[in-house]
């Protein structure tokens, strides 16, 4: 006759149960975070929402402001008022104020224009008049 050895089940103490529960909750949280992140990076999500310049990319241009009516005008040295140039450029590019467009002044005679790439289909559509 063979002897059967009985093994007592170990009781799960409070400390090991707490560690086990924290590990399970962490795994569930990481799984949910990965699923949400993968959804947010899909093409369906990115095309249905209009993202800002920081996420969708864009073009950045520095523009000098010239005042051709001023005395001693030199076409190589910017001499215009950047605040007036800012208003003129903003009214020309975005008259309804609904584009993904950022304008700011640079020094006394300069402007910086940042515009989202979704505003232009190609470089041919960006023209100066």
DAVEN-V503852 format. One record per backbone hydrogen bond with DSSP energy under -1.0 kcal/mol. NH is the residue of the N-H (numbers start at 1). CO is the residue of the C=O. E is the energy in kcal/mol with one decimal. If there is no record, write none. Layout:
nh = (NH NH)
co = (CO CO)
e = (E E)
//
This chain:
nh = (17 18 19 20 21 22 23 24 25 26 27 28 29 30 31 32 33 34 35 36 37 38 39 40 41 42 46 47 48 49 56 57 59 61 63 65 70 77 80 82 85 86 87 88 89 90 91 92 93 94 101 102 104 106 110 111 112 113 114 115 116 117 119 120 127)
co = (13 14 15 16 17 18 19 20 21 22 23 24 25 26 27 28 29 30 31 32 33 34 35 36 37 39 42 43 44 45 52 53 115 113 111 109 67 74 65 108 81 82 83 84 85 86 87 88 89 90 99 114 112 110 106 63 104 61 102 59 100 57 116 117 125)
e = (-1.9 -2.1 -2.0 -2.3 -2.5 -2.3 -2.2 -2.0 -2.5 -2.3 -2.3 -2.3 -2.5 -2.6 -2.1 -2.3 -2.5 -2.2 -2.1 -2.5 -2.4 -2.3 -1.8 -2.2 -1.1 -1.3 -2.0 -2.3 -1.1 -1.1 -2.8 -1.8 -3.0 -3.0 -2.9 -3.0 -1.1 -1.4 -2.6 -1.4 -2.1 -2.3 -2.0 -2.5 -2.6 -2.3 -2.3 -1.9 -2.7 -2.4 -1.6 -3.2 -1.9 -3.0 -1.2 -2.9 -2.8 -3.3 -2.8 -2.5 -2.2 -1.6 -1.5 -1.2 -1.0)
//
